[in-house]
């Protein structure tokens, strides 16, 4: 079960990375921000729905990621409501909640460990 969750998480992170790259290199438009929002929403939902399957030693890490995605989503939705942007409009917001790379690295290490022990 955990392996399947981690595989899905890894796939969603890859999709998010592609969406973020597209966002950065295509004018930071609402269109690409929406793609990123959809990808990040999948990650957050997966983590929330499956947090009980993760080993207890990384519960804080899973919760930190959920917090990051929830805060990011709230900022995204706030700006979207404020601007009502068209797809080609620039869509940039300040977010003090930076992606917790060290936390994600711990989960990626868990994925690699689970794959190796399969």
Number of C-alpha atoms within 10 A of each C-alpha: 8 15 17 10 17 21 15 15 20 16 14 20 17 13 19 21 15 15 21 19 14 18 21 13 11 13 15 18 20 21 20 23 21 17 18 21 21 17 21 22 18 19 22 22 14 17 20 14 9 14 17 12 13 19 11 11 8 15 14 11 19 24 15 16 21 19 15 19 22 17 16 22 17 12 17 20 13 12 15 16 10 9 11 10 15 12 13 13 14 17 21 13 12 9 12 10 13 11 14 13 10 10 17 16 12 14 19 16 12 18 20 15 12 13 12 8 7 7
